[in-house]
């Protein structure tokens, strides 16, 4: 295993974890993108070597229509089970992929444990299954909080495929199972020091809940063909009462209210299944007659889907026609009732509503979904032997007393209509929005301490806008020193530059490999950069604060690690530059000669130590109300950065404070920088209410 940055592999998957995750994917439909991560482990969680899958086989049988009266063609689809497996898995960014594993090389992958991917991508998972000649990316990536294990990233894949083999065959095609990525599951564990960014998509859906689902048998009582024609098939229709509203759903199926629109609408979806009447009949709320709601349409005197193929009656009839669904709206939830679906019959003399009143022969009977209606010219009490007893007050459910030879077959009725959908919910996507979520994994969790963290993605380093600052108090409290490691966790989609500076915002030496002074740059990255402090840089940050800024990156965390801290480097001997004492009183200044710092080994990081003590109380002031300003080349206007000091920003409890030189300041003091003029002095100090005892140099 590649040592990045440690060889400690993740813990094995437990049986409880496997069962919990498997159930999660079986109950959370939908597909997503993967993780924006470069270095990660992949563990096998679940996958069956020989799992039976539903295969759809479109075949041709010249006798199929004859043997199946409801069929509209001699093509049919046979469902049967077959064994399938995933052959291999690749990971990548959606364009470029890396082959991760051949599953069929070791019992379909059930024996492999952990694989480590470095400088790869988990944005997309592409796989090939044994039923297909193509590769597919039907997968779902989700962060799941597993009891006893904690949060982790898991990827489920949906077995899918289609190919020509003695007919057109498909796995999971147009089936509910295609929504669930539960056939093969792996776990993705970020490598130590990794950062993760992933898009979280929230969509607005139209949510449709079926409040009631029934079939309705109608009798227009208007036939003259037979005084026995109480067959209740003059109109048979499917009716679903729908409650519709808008909701928000994320990729995991979690649902929340859509606050921009709380409204609900209520309506019925009505679909004619049969029309065995000879009079014009229609829904009052719709413009089309019932016979016009079939495909193809038929005249009002044509019997539709009620006769035997060989039935000898004078009235024209057509079988196996499909009805079209239309919508009837209600004004409120209270009105959303099947009883309020008004059906009108019109004869040459009169038009009337079909009704059902207690004590009278009903024009309409509401029946359970899937109840077969009587053949044409078959009285309903001959189709159902228990019907007479039921209407006389009997308790027997007449729908179970059907006579097979007298009942019309339901072969032509689509599955969703002959299965009770009461309580079922469906969603239609209206719009979507995407937010990116972030996380990170510490490189050395046992020793790292987090100063700052923001996984919202709001801390952007964009064209040197945006920064993270750690105060001198926090730095001193952390006990940083020689050997402390500072890590900056971030994610970058392209090139980035990170700068570690202080409250001067300037450039100076960190003396770390890979860094250009205090800057580091690179290409797209999800992880961290680090630098190790020495005594000089540790003192600099403790004195002047730490600021992280840059461009092309989203900052996620800033940490420190003292596990490699050692004793401070022995400082170089101090050399005196100036000796006092001098009380600056209400205002004073001193100027050092031009050669005061020449040939002294001055460089960026060198320290000028000012031995001072406050005299502010002598001037009726608070002890901290002393002021001290440092200049170089003062007469010509060269001012040292971060040069103003006072009792509020500088600690002189040791009798001195240190000023760490930048490279530019060092060159000016050593007379090595061409300013275009010759300054009158090398360094000047001015201020008030303090006594300056001595100035020394630690090169």
TIMI-318199 format. One line per 5 residues: number of its first residue (from 0); their letters; for each residue x, y, z of C-alpha. Coordinates in nm, 3 decimals, decimal comma, m for minus. Example, Ala and Ser with C-alpha at 12.3 -4.5 7.8 and 13.67 -1.06 7.14 Angstrom:
2
0 = AS = 1,230:m0,450:0,780  1,367:m0,106:0,714
END
This chain:
699
0 = XXXXX = 0,000:0,000:0,000  0,130:0,345:m0,086  0,246:0,535:0,218  0,033:0,850:0,185  0,086:0,986:0,432
5 = XXXXX = 0,067:0,680:0,659  0,018:0,312:0,592  m0,263:0,275:0,846  m0,545:0,116:0,648  m0,909:0,180:0,748
10 = XXXXX = m1,085:m0,063:0,978  m1,257:m0,364:0,820  m1,626:m0,341:0,735  m1,835:m0,500:1,009  m2,141:m0,716:0,951
15 = XXXXX = m2,358:m0,453:1,122  m2,215:m0,177:0,903  m2,271:m0,385:0,589  m2,636:m0,457:0,682  m2,711:m0,094:0,773
20 = XXXXX = m2,560:0,050:0,456  m2,726:m0,213:0,236  m3,067:m0,125:0,381  m2,997:0,248:0,337  m2,934:0,214:m0,036
25 = XXXXX = m3,239:m0,011:m0,073  m3,460:0,265:0,069  m3,303:0,578:m0,085  m3,358:0,605:m0,461  m3,180:0,825:m0,710
30 = XXXXX = m2,833:0,881:m0,850  m2,569:1,146:m0,776  m2,219:1,263:m0,861  m1,919:1,137:m0,667  m1,657:1,304:m0,448
35 = XXXXX = m1,400:1,563:m0,550  m1,108:1,388:m0,380  m0,765:1,276:m0,501  m0,632:1,023:m0,250  m0,865:0,765:m0,103
40 = XXXXX = m0,919:0,407:0,002  m1,193:0,190:m0,151  m1,343:m0,096:0,050  m1,586:m0,361:m0,064  m1,910:m0,345:0,136
45 = XXXXX = m2,170:m0,551:m0,048  m2,214:m0,730:m0,377  m2,345:m1,068:m0,482  m2,143:m1,276:m0,725  m2,454:m1,429:m0,885
50 = XXXXX = m2,753:m1,210:m0,813  m3,073:m1,278:m1,011  m3,187:m0,976:m1,211  m3,512:m0,915:m1,391  m3,452:m0,940:m1,765
55 = XXXXX = m3,706:m0,808:m2,016  m3,720:m1,011:m2,336  m3,929:m0,870:m2,619  m4,050:m1,163:m2,824  m4,294:m1,231:m3,111
60 = XXXXX = m4,570:m1,488:m3,101  m4,811:m1,501:m3,397  m5,084:m1,645:m3,173  m5,040:m1,401:m2,885  m5,333:m1,171:m2,972
65 = XXXXX = m5,561:m1,469:m3,028  m5,470:m1,623:m2,695  m5,471:m1,289:m2,506  m5,783:m1,087:m2,599  m5,655:m0,768:m2,435
70 = XXXXX = m5,328:m0,764:m2,632  m5,285:m0,502:m2,905  m5,004:m0,680:m3,094  m4,825:m1,012:m3,121  m4,520:m0,866:m2,948
75 = XXXXX = m4,494:m0,929:m2,576  m4,235:m0,900:m2,302  m4,150:m1,201:m2,094  m3,997:m1,149:m1,749  m3,749:m1,397:m1,619
80 = XXXXX = m3,461:m1,410:m1,376  m3,101:m1,447:m1,474  m2,771:m1,426:m1,289  m2,554:m1,121:m1,340  m2,243:m0,968:m1,191
85 = XXXXX = m2,029:m0,659:m1,215  m1,718:m0,736:m1,421  m1,491:m0,442:m1,340  m1,497:m0,101:m1,178  m1,316:0,220:m1,278
90 = XXXXX = m1,296:0,557:m1,104  m1,230:0,897:m1,254  m1,345:1,251:m1,314  m1,608:1,169:m1,576  m1,364:1,194:m1,867
95 = XXXXX = m1,050:1,013:m1,760  m1,077:0,690:m1,563  m0,843:0,461:m1,374  m0,912:0,086:m1,371  m0,969:0,003:m1,004
100 = XXXXX = m1,045:m0,370:m0,992  m1,149:m0,676:m1,192  m1,433:m0,823:m0,992  m1,463:m1,141:m1,195  m1,101:m1,233:m1,120
105 = XXXXX = m1,166:m1,341:m0,760  m1,519:m1,465:m0,705  m1,678:m1,148:m0,840  m1,484:m0,930:m0,600  m1,634:m1,059:m0,277
110 = XXXXX = m1,291:m1,145:m0,138  m1,101:m0,820:m0,194  m1,068:m0,589:0,101  m0,906:m0,247:0,056  m0,755:m0,064:m0,241
115 = XXXXX = m0,572:0,269:m0,220  m0,599:0,524:m0,502  m0,350:0,810:m0,521  m0,370:1,115:m0,749  m0,697:0,977:m0,884
120 = XXXXX = m1,057:1,101:m0,868  m1,381:0,971:m0,717  m1,611:1,206:m0,908  m1,744:0,920:m1,121  m1,773:0,542:m1,091
125 = XXXXX = m1,792:0,352:m1,421  m1,860:m0,019:m1,437  m1,938:m0,299:m1,678  m2,189:m0,573:m1,605  m2,210:m0,919:m1,756
130 = XXXXX = m2,532:m0,846:m1,944  m2,403:m0,554:m2,144  m2,138:m0,458:m2,393  m2,137:m0,099:m2,266  m2,012:0,076:m1,951
135 = XXXXX = m2,250:0,257:m1,720  m2,239:0,515:m1,440  m2,565:0,462:m1,252  m2,438:0,523:m0,898  m2,527:0,709:m0,580
140 = XXXXX = m2,269:0,859:m0,344  m2,387:0,948:0,006  m2,247:1,029:0,348  m2,417:0,785:0,587  m2,402:0,799:0,966
145 = XXXXX = m2,374:0,431:1,063  m2,450:0,348:1,430  m2,135:0,236:1,607  m1,916:0,338:1,313  m1,987:0,706:1,249
150 = XXXXX = m2,018:0,904:0,930  m1,862:0,769:0,613  m1,889:0,799:0,234  m2,047:0,507:0,049  m2,112:0,448:m0,321
155 = XXXXX = m2,389:0,218:m0,442  m2,417:0,101:m0,802  m2,722:m0,009:m0,998  m2,678:m0,312:m1,221  m2,794:m0,216:m1,567
160 = XXXXX = m2,746:m0,335:m1,920  m2,905:m0,416:m2,250  m2,799:m0,615:m2,553  m2,935:m0,810:m2,846  m2,945:m1,183:m2,780
165 = XXXXX = m3,224:m1,377:m2,953  m3,436:m1,068:m2,915  m3,414:m0,732:m2,742  m3,320:m0,788:m2,376  m3,279:m0,537:m2,098
170 = XXXXX = m3,189:m0,548:m1,729  m3,381:m0,315:m1,498  m3,496:m0,112:m1,797  m3,804:0,104:m1,725  m3,842:m0,068:m1,390
175 = XXXXX = m3,861:0,062:m1,036  m3,538:m0,121:m0,952  m3,348:0,113:m1,183  m3,401:0,393:m0,929  m3,202:0,217:m0,657
180 = XXXXX = m2,822:0,194:m0,650  m2,820:m0,108:m0,421  m2,669:m0,392:m0,627  m2,301:m0,330:m0,548  m2,170:m0,106:m0,268
185 = XXXXX = m1,822:0,022:m0,182  m1,693:0,259:0,085  m1,467:0,555:0,002  m1,235:0,664:0,284  m1,034:0,984:0,240
190 = XXXXX = m0,659:0,938:0,272  m0,500:1,118:0,564  m0,478:1,487:0,487  m0,745:1,482:0,219  m1,014:1,741:0,165
195 = XXXXX = m1,346:1,663:0,000  m1,584:1,879:m0,197  m1,908:1,740:m0,329  m2,211:1,900:m0,492  m2,531:1,876:m0,291
200 = XXXXX = m2,825:1,915:m0,525  m3,161:2,032:m0,394  m3,456:2,014:m0,630  m3,807:2,153:m0,632  m4,057:1,875:m0,704
205 = XXXXX = m4,424:1,856:m0,775  m4,538:1,601:m0,517  m4,850:1,402:m0,599  m5,014:1,195:m0,325  m5,298:0,961:m0,419
210 = XXXXX = m5,561:1,018:m0,151  m5,816:0,772:m0,294  m5,798:0,524:m0,582  m6,116:0,347:m0,697  m6,293:0,219:m1,003
215 = XXXXX = m6,649:0,325:m1,081  m6,911:0,110:m1,263  m7,188:0,316:m1,430  m7,530:0,215:m1,563  m7,723:0,458:m1,784
220 = XXXXX = m8,045:0,246:m1,777  m8,105:0,351:m2,132  m8,057:0,038:m2,347  m8,346:m0,098:m2,548  m8,159:m0,407:m2,661
225 = XXXXX = m8,240:m0,610:m2,353  m8,452:m0,561:m2,047  m8,170:m0,746:m1,868  m7,907:m0,486:m1,939  m7,814:m0,397:m1,582
230 = XXXXX = m7,454:m0,485:m1,660  m7,301:m0,170:m1,508  m7,048:m0,140:m1,788  m7,200:0,157:m1,973  m6,901:0,343:m1,833
235 = XXXXX = m6,619:0,199:m1,626  m6,351:0,444:m1,524  m6,042:0,465:m1,305  m6,041:0,757:m1,057  m5,752:0,880:m0,847
240 = XXXXX = m5,805:1,173:m0,608  m5,476:1,364:m0,596  m5,328:1,608:m0,345  m5,054:1,807:m0,522  m4,800:2,046:m0,370
245 = XXXXX = m4,439:2,156:m0,409  m4,156:2,022:m0,191  m3,778:2,029:m0,174  m3,578:1,705:m0,196  m3,206:1,642:m0,185
250 = XXXXX = m3,014:1,363:m0,356  m3,074:1,127:m0,063  m3,451:1,169:m0,088  m3,474:1,385:0,225  m3,778:1,604:0,191
255 = XXXXX = m3,856:1,949:0,331  m4,118:2,216:0,283  m4,097:2,451:m0,013  m4,141:2,780:0,167  m4,188:2,986:m0,150
260 = XXXXX = m4,519:2,814:m0,221  m4,722:2,638:0,049  m5,033:2,589:m0,166  m5,204:2,255:m0,237  m5,423:2,169:m0,531
265 = XXXXX = m5,676:1,886:m0,540  m5,798:1,710:m0,850  m5,906:1,378:m0,994  m5,727:1,186:m1,266  m5,996:0,998:m1,457
270 = XXXXX = m5,932:0,733:m1,724  m6,212:0,547:m1,906  m6,161:0,170:m1,909  m6,481:0,060:m2,084  m6,784:0,222:m2,249
275 = XXXXX = m7,071:m0,022:m2,302  m7,354:0,228:m2,332  m7,536:0,330:m2,649  m7,608:0,687:m2,536  m7,379:0,986:m2,528
280 = XXXXX = m7,200:0,989:m2,192  m6,938:1,227:m2,055  m6,783:1,384:m1,746  m6,960:1,712:m1,684  m6,630:1,894:m1,619
285 = XXXXX = m6,469:1,778:m1,947  m6,548:1,884:m2,299  m6,491:1,546:m2,465  m6,745:1,263:m2,468  m6,624:0,938:m2,316
290 = XXXXX = m6,591:0,770:m2,656  m6,356:1,048:m2,763  m6,125:0,972:m2,471  m6,015:0,641:m2,623  m5,741:0,589:m2,881
295 = XXXXX = m5,860:0,570:m3,151  m6,186:0,752:m3,084  m6,523:0,588:m3,160  m6,883:0,690:m3,209  m7,113:0,726:m2,910
300 = XXXXX = m7,309:0,415:m3,012  m7,001:0,188:m3,029  m6,940:m0,052:m2,741  m6,579:m0,035:m2,618  m6,401:m0,305:m2,416
305 = XXXXX = m6,716:m0,489:m2,303  m6,778:m0,771:m2,553  m6,639:m1,114:m2,621  m6,447:m1,131:m2,948  m6,707:m1,373:m3,088
310 = XXXXX = m7,011:m1,212:m2,922  m7,300:m1,191:m3,170  m7,484:m0,864:m3,108  m7,610:m0,607:m3,360  m7,438:m0,312:m3,192
315 = XXXXX = m7,084:m0,240:m3,321  m6,808:m0,304:m3,070  m6,429:m0,262:m3,041  m6,200:m0,433:m2,792  m5,856:m0,357:m2,648
320 = XXXXX = m5,874:0,021:m2,678  m5,669:0,225:m2,432  m5,833:0,519:m2,256  m5,665:0,855:m2,211  m5,632:1,024:m1,871
325 = XXXXX = m5,777:1,368:m1,806  m5,789:1,595:m1,504  m6,088:1,733:m1,310  m6,007:2,000:m1,052  m6,170:2,058:m0,713
330 = XXXXX = m6,192:2,389:m0,530  m6,084:2,248:m0,192  m5,971:1,936:m0,008  m6,326:1,901:0,128  m6,469:1,879:m0,224
335 = XXXXX = m6,203:1,630:m0,342  m6,431:1,329:m0,349  m6,524:1,066:m0,605  m6,893:1,140:m0,537  m6,833:1,486:m0,686
340 = XXXXX = m6,726:1,347:m1,025  m7,043:1,425:m1,221  m7,123:1,194:m1,515  m7,391:1,308:m1,764  m7,595:1,094:m2,005
345 = XXXXX = m7,779:1,252:m2,295  m8,055:1,094:m2,503  m8,255:1,248:m2,785  m8,511:1,377:m2,533  m8,329:1,448:m2,208
350 = XXXXX = m7,995:1,481:m2,029  m7,943:1,368:m1,671  m7,673:1,307:m1,412  m7,595:0,954:m1,305  m7,679:0,933:m0,935
355 = XXXXX = m7,675:0,693:m0,643  m7,938:0,753:m0,377  m8,026:0,531:m0,087  m8,334:0,320:m0,157  m8,308:0,363:m0,536
360 = XXXXX = m8,134:0,165:m0,809  m7,788:0,329:m0,831  m7,650:0,464:m1,154  m7,294:0,441:m1,013  m7,114:0,184:m0,799
365 = XXXXX = m6,769:0,256:m0,650  m6,562:m0,064:m0,645  m6,209:m0,166:m0,547  m5,937:m0,123:m0,807  m5,903:m0,436:m1,020
370 = XXXXX = m6,268:m0,543:m0,996  m6,362:m0,693:m1,332  m6,677:m0,567:m1,501  m6,947:m0,781:m1,663  m6,949:m0,876:m2,029
375 = XXXXX = m7,199:m0,690:m2,244  m7,563:m0,793:m2,194  m7,469:m0,981:m1,875  m7,664:m0,872:m1,569  m7,435:m0,786:m1,281
380 = XXXXX = m7,607:m1,035:m1,052  m7,515:m1,308:m1,303  m7,157:m1,179:m1,312  m7,138:m1,170:m0,931  m7,359:m1,421:m0,753
385 = XXXXX = m7,335:m1,235:m0,424  m7,453:m0,902:m0,561  m7,826:m0,956:m0,493  m7,760:m1,059:m0,135  m7,536:m0,758:m0,084
390 = XXXXX = m7,790:m0,500:m0,204  m8,053:m0,666:0,014  m7,841:m0,597:0,321  m7,610:m0,896:0,323  m7,262:m0,856:0,458
395 = XXXXX = m7,087:m1,076:0,200  m6,834:m0,882:m0,015  m6,990:m0,942:m0,356  m6,665:m0,863:m0,540  m6,530:m1,205:m0,441
400 = XXXXX = m6,827:m1,395:m0,596  m6,744:m1,340:m0,962  m6,831:m1,594:m1,232  m6,524:m1,624:m1,456  m6,709:m1,679:m1,783
405 = XXXXX = m6,920:m1,365:m1,728  m6,637:m1,124:m1,646  m6,436:m0,916:m1,892  m6,058:m0,985:m1,880  m5,825:m0,707:m1,766
410 = XXXXX = m5,535:m0,785:m2,002  m5,561:m0,445:m2,167  m5,557:m0,241:m1,845  m5,219:m0,097:m1,757  m5,053:m0,213:m1,436
415 = XXXXX = m5,075:0,121:m1,252  m5,453:0,127:m1,292  m5,536:m0,223:m1,179  m5,322:m0,194:m0,864  m5,458:0,020:m0,581
420 = XXXXX = m5,234:0,328:m0,554  m5,401:0,483:m0,249  m5,133:0,647:m0,037  m4,870:0,627:m0,309  m4,651:0,929:m0,379
425 = XXXXX = m4,483:1,038:m0,700  m4,255:1,328:m0,781  m4,200:1,541:m1,090  m3,891:1,760:m1,098  m3,958:2,129:m1,158
430 = XXXXX = m3,620:2,292:m1,094  m3,293:2,231:m0,914  m3,014:2,415:m0,738  m2,673:2,293:m0,630  m2,458:2,376:m0,330
435 = XXXXX = m2,112:2,235:m0,267  m2,032:2,075:0,068  m1,681:2,031:0,202  m1,495:1,823:0,459  m1,137:1,735:0,541
440 = XXXXX = m0,938:1,458:0,704  m0,647:1,551:0,932  m0,304:1,432:0,824  m0,209:1,346:1,184  m0,522:1,350:1,393
445 = XXXXX = m0,340:1,232:1,705  m0,118:1,542:1,718  m0,294:1,813:1,520  m0,488:2,097:1,680  m0,738:2,299:1,481
450 = XXXXX = m0,701:2,676:1,509  m0,967:2,756:1,256  m1,215:2,563:1,040  m1,489:2,653:0,792  m1,641:2,369:0,586
455 = XXXXX = m1,919:2,590:0,448  m1,701:2,681:0,151  m1,742:3,053:0,223  m1,373:3,124:0,282  m1,256:3,180:m0,073
460 = XXXXX = m0,902:3,283:m0,164  m0,984:3,461:m0,487  m0,733:3,695:m0,650  m0,580:3,773:m0,308  m0,915:3,855:m0,156
465 = XXXXX = m1,003:3,656:0,153  m0,773:3,544:0,432  m0,751:3,359:0,765  m0,583:3,535:1,060  m0,455:3,387:1,387
470 = XXXXX = m0,385:3,642:1,661  m0,065:3,673:1,861  m0,256:3,564:2,172  m0,369:3,243:2,001  m0,021:3,176:1,866
475 = XXXXX = 0,144:3,223:2,203  m0,122:3,014:2,379  m0,058:2,732:2,130  0,306:2,717:2,236  0,439:2,711:1,881
480 = XXXXX = 0,813:2,703:1,842  1,108:2,554:1,660  0,973:2,247:1,471  0,601:2,326:1,491  0,420:2,222:1,170
485 = XXXXX = 0,150:2,450:1,028  m0,099:2,289:0,785  m0,346:2,467:0,559  m0,632:2,246:0,433  m0,805:2,360:0,115
490 = XXXXX = m0,955:2,253:m0,214  m0,864:2,396:m0,552  m1,014:2,318:m0,891  m0,724:2,468:m1,086  m0,402:2,650:m1,005
495 = XXXXX = m0,355:2,795:m0,657  m0,111:3,006:m0,458  m0,102:3,009:m0,077  0,087:3,272:0,123  0,179:3,251:0,492
500 = XXXXX = 0,254:3,600:0,618  0,212:3,821:0,925  0,039:4,150:0,986  0,293:4,323:0,761  0,138:4,127:0,471
505 = XXXXX = 0,494:4,114:0,334  0,727:3,851:0,188  0,992:3,680:0,400  1,177:3,351:0,421  1,012:3,043:0,570
510 = XXXXX = 1,310:2,828:0,468  1,090:2,532:0,372  1,140:2,308:0,069  0,879:2,371:m0,201  0,808:2,722:m0,079
515 = XXXXX = 0,926:3,034:m0,258  0,995:3,248:0,049  0,651:3,238:0,212  0,451:3,138:m0,098  0,367:2,799:m0,247
520 = XXXXX = 0,186:2,727:m0,574  0,046:2,422:m0,749  m0,220:2,275:m0,972  m0,567:2,147:m0,878  m0,552:1,995:m0,531
525 = XXXXX = m0,774:1,856:m0,260  m0,562:1,829:0,052  m0,319:2,048:0,241  0,017:2,226:0,230  0,244:2,256:0,531
530 = XXXXX = 0,552:2,437:0,654  0,773:2,386:0,957  0,868:2,675:1,182  1,217:2,755:1,301  1,296:2,971:1,601
535 = XXXXX = 1,299:3,290:1,393  0,971:3,231:1,211  0,799:3,107:1,528  0,901:3,425:1,710  0,796:3,634:1,412
540 = XXXXX = 0,444:3,493:1,409  0,412:3,509:1,788  0,510:3,873:1,768  0,320:3,978:1,455  0,040:3,728:1,408
545 = XXXXX = m0,018:3,472:1,131  m0,217:3,545:0,816  m0,296:3,290:0,543  m0,411:3,429:0,211  m0,385:3,340:m0,156
550 = XXXXX = m0,574:3,282:m0,477  m0,752:2,996:m0,651  m0,845:2,804:m0,335  m1,124:2,743:m0,085  m0,979:2,731:0,266
555 = XXXXX = m1,121:2,466:0,500  m0,894:2,449:0,806  m0,573:2,575:0,964  m0,396:2,353:1,217  m0,073:2,326:1,415
560 = XXXXX = 0,124:2,021:1,525  0,381:2,051:1,807  0,481:1,683:1,805  0,812:1,763:1,632  0,892:2,079:1,828
565 = XXXXX = 1,246:2,094:1,966  1,447:2,343:2,171  1,494:2,686:2,020  1,799:2,742:1,810  2,082:2,909:1,999
570 = XXXXX = 2,067:3,270:1,887  2,368:3,443:1,748  2,547:3,667:1,990  2,405:4,016:2,026  2,620:4,299:1,909
575 = XXXXX = 2,560:4,648:2,041  2,457:4,905:1,785  2,373:5,191:2,021  2,398:5,249:2,395  2,199:5,494:2,610
580 = XXXXX = 2,011:5,549:2,820  1,798:5,824:2,669  1,461:5,938:2,804  1,248:6,042:2,510  1,022:6,255:2,734
585 = XXXXX = 0,736:6,421:2,552  0,912:6,371:2,217  1,259:6,284:2,099  1,453:6,095:1,835  1,788:5,939:1,762
590 = XXXXX = 1,963:5,873:1,428  2,221:5,601:1,374  2,512:5,648:1,130  2,500:5,506:0,780  2,752:5,232:0,856
595 = XXXXX = 2,586:5,112:1,177  2,465:4,789:1,011  2,722:4,748:0,736  2,919:4,421:0,729  2,719:4,286:1,021
600 = XXXXX = 2,557:3,993:0,835  2,215:4,157:0,835  1,952:3,961:0,639  1,582:3,891:0,627  1,496:3,737:0,966
605 = XXXXX = 1,769:3,919:1,154  1,652:4,074:1,482  1,701:4,426:1,609  1,643:4,421:1,984  1,532:4,745:2,148
610 = XXXXX = 1,583:4,762:2,526  1,312:4,998:2,650  1,111:5,078:2,960  0,801:5,291:2,995  0,824:5,634:3,158
615 = XXXXX = 0,464:5,723:3,081  0,365:5,752:3,448  0,612:6,035:3,483  0,397:6,229:3,242  0,061:6,167:3,411
620 = XXXXX = m0,018:5,887:3,164  m0,105:5,522:3,183  0,200:5,294:3,181  0,109:5,162:2,837  0,077:5,505:2,677
625 = XXXXX = 0,427:5,511:2,534  0,487:5,537:2,160  0,781:5,420:1,953  0,835:5,445:1,576  1,123:5,302:1,370
630 = XXXXX = 1,244:5,448:1,039  1,522:5,384:0,794  1,641:5,650:0,552  1,397:5,876:0,731  1,478:6,200:0,556
635 = XXXXX = 1,399:6,045:0,220  1,084:5,871:0,346  1,172:5,499:0,366  0,956:5,366:0,650  0,999:5,020:0,794
640 = XXXXX = 0,690:4,799:0,786  0,507:4,735:1,113  0,725:4,999:1,275  0,480:5,170:1,510  0,483:5,023:1,860
645 = XXXXX = 0,310:5,113:2,185  0,207:4,956:2,510  m0,107:4,807:2,355  0,059:4,611:2,075  0,405:4,535:2,214
650 = XXXXX = 0,514:4,349:2,528  0,823:4,499:2,699  0,790:4,309:3,026  1,129:4,146:2,959  1,288:4,486:2,923
655 = XXXXX = 1,303:4,469:2,546  1,114:4,385:2,230  1,240:4,235:1,904  1,192:4,369:1,557  1,239:4,105:1,281
660 = XXXXX = 1,371:4,250:0,960  1,230:4,188:0,618  1,475:4,124:0,336  1,415:4,474:0,200  1,471:4,638:0,538
665 = XXXXX = 1,794:4,441:0,586  1,927:4,554:0,250  1,844:4,918:0,325  2,014:4,905:0,666  2,322:4,735:0,521
670 = XXXXX = 2,335:4,996:0,243  2,292:4,720:m0,015  1,963:4,840:m0,168  1,973:5,108:m0,435  1,711:5,358:m0,330
675 = XXXXX = 1,807:5,610:m0,591  1,933:5,841:m0,316  2,171:5,836:m0,019  1,984:5,845:0,312  2,110:6,067:0,591
680 = XXXXX = 2,109:5,784:0,846  2,071:5,408:0,858  1,799:5,394:1,126  1,599:5,644:1,326  1,385:5,601:1,635
685 = XXXXX = 1,141:5,861:1,757  0,861:5,862:2,010  0,759:5,964:2,360  0,719:5,852:2,721  0,982:5,575:2,721
690 = XXXXX = 1,348:5,532:2,802  1,569:5,365:2,539  1,857:5,186:2,709  2,025:4,995:2,429  1,990:4,870:2,068
695 = XXXX = 2,149:4,537:1,969  2,163:4,324:1,655  2,112:3,947:1,638  2,202:3,862:1,278
END
